[in-house]
């Protein structure tokens, strides 16, 4: 996965697509673990961290948009 600067450079649609891909990969890893195929435990942590980073950036952008909207309405 990309570094945080590269993630921040993505637009919202790209972030949502990446988030969907990571969630699907996490789902597949859970199935592999349930089937005793021994996926890498470190990969679980990496995926969860990347999901958290993307969700945080999306939420930051959402809050920035709300602040800009309320400031525009107050003027």
Long-range contacts (C-beta under 8 A, 24 or more apart in sequence): 1-46, 1-50, 4-53, 7-53, 7-54, 7-57, 8-57, 12-58, 12-61, 15-54, 15-57, 15-58, 16-58, 18-50, 18-54, 19-51, 19-54, 19-55, 19-58, 22-47, 22-50, 22-51, 22-54, 23-51, 26-51
